[in-house]
Amino acid sequence: MSATVEPTVVFVPGLRDHVADHWQTVLAQRLAEAGRAVRTVAPLAGERLRLDAHIAHLAATLAPLDGPVLLVAHSAGAITTVHWAARHRADVRGALLATPADLETPLPDGYPTPAELAEHGWTPVPRTRLPFPSILAASADDPSGTPERAAELAHSWGSRLVHLGAVGHLNPASGFGEWPQAEELIAILEGQPYSGASHGPDANALSGTPQIAAHSAATDAVFRNAYPPASGA
């Protein structure tokens, strides 16, 4: 019965505060206005660097939801999602992991150090296959993680790897704002054709369909066989 229910889209931010022009905020608002069930894991008021607090906050956001969910995570939120999946279970139809921060190597100035992240439980990052379909969207010039590390994580997690090109850390500082490709990737995770239109000044650069189509047929077949769409979806 639940296989035909449209998943609630749950946005999992990184370590940031609420940012009105972040693509997660913009997309959550647009989906909600279109009638989609949407939830966002709110920023932590305290204990912001403690992994266990982030996992508990995500779990508390999911607990009252009735039916399947689809997770849309960015940066450290992707790492929170992977740690959460190692400890909890829910009806997760898929996860979009956008530019996950590489917390096991030094980050740019102003970010927590590897020692601080280890002290607060973030590392080591789980390397086990996720129990639900996932897409890892990687940037060619992310200051918070190299394409090679993104590919390594995608392989470990069983994620479909999508190369976005040079999009920085996919945040307002990198020009995002709008990120219309997110809706395409969400549609892929739901096993549905993307029927929306690209929005915003970056639409031509970020339509993303050529990159997705360029993946080998063998890779796509493996993904579909490992994670077949739910019946009726």
RODO-2510 file (C-alpha; in nm, 4 decimals, decimal comma):
residues 233
     n   res          X          Y          Z
     1     m     0,0000     0,0000     0,0000
     2     s     0,2711     0,2444     0,1004
     3     a     0,4593     0,1734    -0,2235
     4     t     0,2238     0,4099    -0,4052
     5     v     0,2619     0,6900    -0,1501
     6     e     0,4739     0,9842    -0,2610
     7     p     0,7688     1,0114    -0,0217
     8     t     0,8070     1,3082     0,2078
     9     v     1,1188     1,4993     0,1040
    10     v     1,3428     1,5578     0,4043
    11     f     1,6237     1,8110     0,3680
    12     v     1,9368     1,7472     0,5746
    13     p     2,1643     2,0549     0,5909
    14     g     2,5281     2,0554     0,6904
    15     l     2,6713     2,2513     0,9812
    16     r     2,5302     2,5837     0,8587
    17     d     2,2627     2,8073     1,0066
    18     h     1,9407     2,8683     0,8174
    19     v     2,0355     3,0344     0,4863
    20     a     1,7429     3,1786     0,2916
    21     d     1,9178     3,1654    -0,0467
    22     h     2,0683     2,8182    -0,0113
    23     w     1,9402     2,5758    -0,2776
    24     q     1,8020     2,3433    -0,0093
    25     t     1,5909     2,6257     0,1340
    26     v     1,4778     2,7405    -0,2106
    27     l     1,3885     2,3900    -0,3255
    28     a     1,2073     2,3013    -0,0023
    29     q     0,9902     2,6090    -0,0404
    30     r     0,9172     2,5397    -0,4074
    31     l     0,8231     2,1763    -0,3429
    32     a     0,6004     2,2738    -0,0506
    33     e     0,4250     2,5367    -0,2631
    34     a     0,3651     2,2663    -0,5253
    35     g     0,1878     2,0543    -0,2648
    36     r     0,4701     1,8155    -0,1841
    37     a     0,5167     1,6971     0,1751
    38     v     0,8462     1,8507     0,2904
    39     r     1,0421     1,8609     0,6147
    40     t     1,3757     2,0229     0,6932
    41     v     1,6085     1,9244     0,9747
    42     a     1,6415     2,2540     1,1591
    43     p     1,9857     2,3878     1,2573
    44     l     2,1017     2,2870     1,6027
    45     a     2,0895     2,5571     1,8672
    46     g     2,3705     2,3976     2,0674
    47     e     2,6175     2,1130     2,0437
    48     r     2,6506     2,2006     1,6770
    49     l     2,9704     2,0050     1,6264
    50     r     2,8591     1,6858     1,8044
    51     l     2,7671     1,4141     1,5553
    52     d     2,5349     1,2331     1,7963
    53     a     2,3273     1,5502     1,8289
    54     h     2,2916     1,5745     1,4507
    55     i     2,1911     1,2080     1,4227
    56     a     1,9357     1,2470     1,7026
    57     h     1,7979     1,5612     1,5358
    58     l     1,7547     1,3789     1,2041
    59     a     1,5944     1,0818     1,3792
    60     a     1,3542     1,3141     1,5634
    61     t     1,2565     1,4795     1,2338
    62     l     1,1806     1,1410     1,0766
    63     a     1,0052     0,9822     1,3756
    64     p     0,6609     1,1460     1,3400
    65     l     0,6422     1,0959     0,9625
    66     d     0,3968     0,8359     0,8390
    67     g     0,5135     0,6715     0,5176
    68     p     0,8245     0,6718     0,3020
    69     v     1,0819     0,9504     0,2908
    70     l     1,3433     1,0724     0,0464
    71     l     1,6505     1,2404     0,1958
    72     v     1,8169     1,5398     0,0312
    73     a     2,1461     1,6065     0,2083
    74     h     2,4278     1,8520     0,1479
    75     s     2,7865     1,8783     0,2736
    76     a     2,8182     1,7490     0,6315
    77     g     2,4482     1,6646     0,6116
    78     a     2,5421     1,3833     0,3744
    79     i     2,7828     1,2499     0,6361
    80     t     2,5125     1,2805     0,9038
    81     t     2,2827     1,0783     0,6769
    82     v     2,5385     0,8001     0,6339
    83     h     2,6074     0,7810     1,0075
    84     w     2,2308     0,7816     1,0762
    85     a     2,1808     0,4947     0,8292
    86     a     2,4426     0,2904     1,0139
    87     r     2,2373     0,3137     1,3344
    88     h     1,8722     0,3486     1,2345
    89     r     1,6180     0,2112     0,9904
    90     a     1,3245     0,3814     0,8214
    91     d     1,1313     0,3556     0,4946
    92     v     1,3856     0,5546     0,2936
    93     r     1,3156     0,5432    -0,0793
    94     g     1,6410     0,7162    -0,1675
    95     a     1,8976     0,9773    -0,0749
    96     l     2,0547     1,2573    -0,2752
    97     l     2,3987     1,3227    -0,1266
    98     a     2,5187     1,6531    -0,2713
    99     t     2,8881     1,7438    -0,2449
   100     p     2,9544     1,5534     0,0781
   101     a     3,2290     1,7167     0,2786
   102     d     3,5440     1,5075     0,3166
   103     l     3,5773     1,5214     0,6940
   104     e     3,8763     1,2874     0,7048
   105     t     4,1170     1,5324     0,5414
   106     p     4,1885     1,8941     0,6393
   107     l     3,9142     2,1373     0,5364
   108     p     3,9684     2,5009     0,4333
   109     d     4,0504     2,7624     0,6976
   110     g     3,7563     2,8446     0,9182
   111     y     3,6199     2,4896     0,9232
   112     p     3,6654     2,2383     1,2072
   113     t     3,9989     2,0593     1,2123
   114     p     4,0306     1,6816     1,1659
   115     a     4,1089     1,6513     1,5376
   116     e     3,7938     1,8434     1,6333
   117     l     3,5795     1,6358     1,3998
   118     a     3,7237     1,3105     1,5347
   119     e     3,6693     1,4284     1,8926
   120     h     3,3020     1,4932     1,8181
   121     g     3,2454     1,1568     1,6488
   122     w     3,2382     1,2423     1,2772
   123     t     3,5289     1,0230     1,1817
   124     p     3,5869     0,7608     1,0733
   125     v     3,3130     0,7988     0,8140
   126     p     3,1192     0,4731     0,7544
   127     r     3,2228     0,2840     0,4417
   128     t     2,9372     0,0324     0,4366
   129     r     2,6816     0,0093     0,1574
   130     l     2,3710     0,2158     0,2254
   131     p     2,0492     0,0138     0,2643
   132     f     1,8615     0,2378     0,0191
   133     p     1,9280     0,3845    -0,3276
   134     s     2,1465     0,6926    -0,3334
   135     i     2,3009     0,9370    -0,5743
   136     l     2,6233     1,1147    -0,4867
   137     a     2,6498     1,4435    -0,6757
   138     a     3,0165     1,5455    -0,6933
   139     s     3,1860     1,8728    -0,7830
   140     a     3,5070     1,8992    -0,9833
   141     d     3,6385     2,1886    -0,7718
   142     d     3,4868     2,1439    -0,4265
   143     p     3,7158     2,2996    -0,1630
   144     s     3,5697     2,0551     0,0889
   145     g     3,6518     1,7360    -0,0991
   146     t     3,8208     1,6103    -0,4147
   147     p     3,6435     1,4243    -0,6971
   148     e     3,8617     1,1222    -0,6188
   149     r     3,7390     1,1095    -0,2585
   150     a     3,3805     1,1561    -0,3751
   151     a     3,4200     0,8610    -0,6113
   152     e     3,5660     0,6514    -0,3297
   153     l     3,2713     0,7323    -0,1025
   154     a     3,0206     0,6606    -0,3792
   155     h     3,1791     0,3202    -0,4346
   156     s     3,1740     0,2372    -0,0628
   157     w     2,8131     0,3500    -0,0152
   158     g     2,6832     0,1879    -0,3340
   159     s     2,5812     0,5294    -0,4642
   160     r     2,5318     0,6262    -0,8251
   161     l     2,7963     0,8911    -0,8961
   162     v     2,6930     1,1997    -1,0918
   163     h     2,9590     1,4533    -1,1915
   164     l     2,8262     1,8093    -1,1734
   165     g     3,1303     1,9847    -1,3171
   166     a     3,2877     2,2895    -1,1527
   167     v     3,0200     2,3918    -0,9030
   168     g     3,2391     2,4581    -0,5974
   169     h     3,0743     2,3401    -0,2771
   170     l     2,7277     2,3901    -0,4284
   171     n     2,6388     2,6682    -0,1866
   172     p     2,5580     3,0411    -0,2139
   173     a     2,9290     3,1252    -0,2020
   174     s     2,9648     2,9165    -0,5202
   175     g     2,6611     3,0760    -0,6855
   176     f     2,3818     2,8403    -0,5707
   177     g     2,0928     2,9682    -0,4931
   178     e     1,8878     2,7785    -0,7355
   179     w     2,0060     2,4277    -0,8219
   180     p     1,7455     2,2901    -1,0637
   181     q     1,9331     1,9648    -1,1260
   182     a     1,8342     1,8530    -0,7761
   183     e     1,4796     1,7933    -0,8983
   184     e     1,6067     1,5788    -1,1853
   185     l     1,8085     1,3644    -0,9467
   186     i     1,5170     1,3328    -0,7047
   187     a     1,2993     1,2132    -0,9942
   188     i     1,5618     0,9511    -1,0827
   189     l     1,5656     0,8241    -0,7236
   190     e     1,1875     0,7971    -0,7339
   191     g     1,2080     0,5992    -1,0575
   192     q     1,0138     0,8604    -1,2488
   193     p     1,0922     1,0690    -1,5586
   194     y     1,1794     1,4292    -1,4780
   195     s     0,9007     1,6537    -1,6049
   196     g     1,0000     1,9866    -1,4502
   197     a     1,1678     2,2858    -1,6070
   198     s     1,5067     2,4243    -1,5154
   199     h     1,5009     2,7524    -1,3292
   200     g     1,7421     3,0354    -1,2711
   201     p     2,0524     3,1766    -1,4369
   202     d     2,2481     2,8514    -1,4079
   203     a     1,9895     2,6379    -1,5892
   204     n     2,1937     2,5890    -1,9068
   205     a     2,5093     2,4943    -1,7200
   206     l     2,3316     2,2668    -1,4747
   207     s     2,0631     2,0836    -1,6692
   208     g     2,2802     1,7823    -1,5942
   209     t     2,0983     1,5447    -1,8252
   210     p     2,4028     1,4985    -2,0545
   211     q     2,6187     1,4026    -1,7578
   212     i     2,3581     1,1555    -1,6374
   213     a     2,3083     1,0111    -1,9848
   214     a     2,6841     0,9775    -2,0270
   215     h     2,7056     0,7158    -1,7527
   216     s     2,7681     0,3739    -1,8957
   217     a     2,4720     0,1460    -1,9607
   218     a     2,6427    -0,1150    -1,7438
   219     t     2,6607     0,1220    -1,4450
   220     d     2,2969     0,2202    -1,4846
   221     a     2,1935    -0,1441    -1,5126
   222     v     2,3764    -0,2304    -1,1914
   223     f     2,2028     0,0579    -1,0141
   224     r     1,8575    -0,0434    -1,1390
   225     n     1,9099    -0,4114    -1,0535
   226     a     2,0385    -0,3322    -0,7054
   227     y     1,7586    -0,0853    -0,6336
   228     p     1,4501    -0,1694    -0,8456
   229     p     1,1657     0,0848    -0,8220
   230     a     0,8935    -0,0030    -0,5744
   231     s     0,5929    -0,1621    -0,7397
   232     g     0,3338     0,0959    -0,8310
   233     a     0,5824     0,3792    -0,8079
***
